[in-house]
Amino acid sequence: MINYPIKFQPILQEKIWGGNKLRDILNKETEFENVGESWEISGVKDFISVVANGSEEGKKLTDLITEYKADLLGKKIFEQFGEDFPLLIKFIDAKTDLSVQLHPNDKLAKERHNSFGKTEMWYVMQADQGSRLNIGFSKNTNKVEYLDYLNGGKILDLLNFEEVKKGDSVFINTGKVHAIGGGILLAEIQQTSDITYRIYDWDRVDANGNGRELHTDLALDAIDFEKKDDYKLEYESNANESSNIASCEYFTTNFLPVEGEIVKDYSNLDSFVILMCVDGAAEVEVNGNTESIVRGQTILIPAITETLKIKAEKSELLEVYIK
């Protein structure tokens, strides 16, 4: 039986747009100059998370699923996904703007890439003054108009930009164009998928003068050309209570500020639980086993866990599971 708070070794990703906040603010150990992403829990091929603590230290996430099955994932989740972990959990630091991109839905991703689609959400942990996200289009458009703007170098005129601050959260449906702007540090919860269609990259080139690949043709059948104000996520912030931020078929994310000591009852939840610390620090106790968690750290709670205790002077957590 596996019944303790599991930590994993972060998988750091160097990116052309990355910065130093993952190292300097979230204390990730790295020799990279431009650290863009910390993959906290990953079942993506070639980037499988490795346990960093406890009796299972050194084992891969896939090994845990093979050995513990529903005890780790939950009965229905294991029946649906087998040995594929269904979520990819990240912290992202954008020193400069990410490319404008979108992700295909499940059907298209399966047909083209034998992959899941990529529905995701962001929680802003820190944002420099004036930092913005691109979320969708500024008006309804269509393929013809979109290509006219894109090929004419006017695509930014067609995009919707939103200034953000700490605590803001947005939901990104498949097909919605989007980009994280420079100066933003955030937590990302998404389906397990690394399929991205890049449509604009700010005319950036590498040291050899080469631009990154764009996916103009692939993106055309995947883009949602309708302007939709369905991305802003409102939630409450009540000490020691889980308040829902986002809920969809792929994941549920709650905001959980902890002051003092609380006990969480998961006896009726048929799912693993992921706790991401987005501010402060806390201690998480499961079955007599205690692990500390500080800002920028993530813990996986096995589905077999019925109750856990959280202690904190003051902490803000994201609580993630699949209903």
NORUR-V817628 format. One record per helix or strand of 3 or more residues. SS is the DSSP state (h for helix, s for strand). FROM is the first residue (numbers start at 0). LEN is the number of residues. If there is no record, write none. Layout:
# NORUR-V817628
SS_FROM_LEN ; SS_FROM_LEN
This chain:
# NORUR-V817628
s_10_9 ; h_20_4 ; s_34_7 ; h_53_3 ; h_60_8 ; h_69_4 ; h_74_7 ; s_86_8 ; s_99_3 ; h_105_8 ; s_119_8 ; s_131_6 ; h_142_9 ; h_154_4 ; s_158_5 ; s_168_4 ; s_177_3 ; s_183_8 ; s_196_4 ; h_215_5 ; s_241_6 ; s_251_14 ; s_272_14 ; s_288_6 ; s_297_4 ; s_306_15
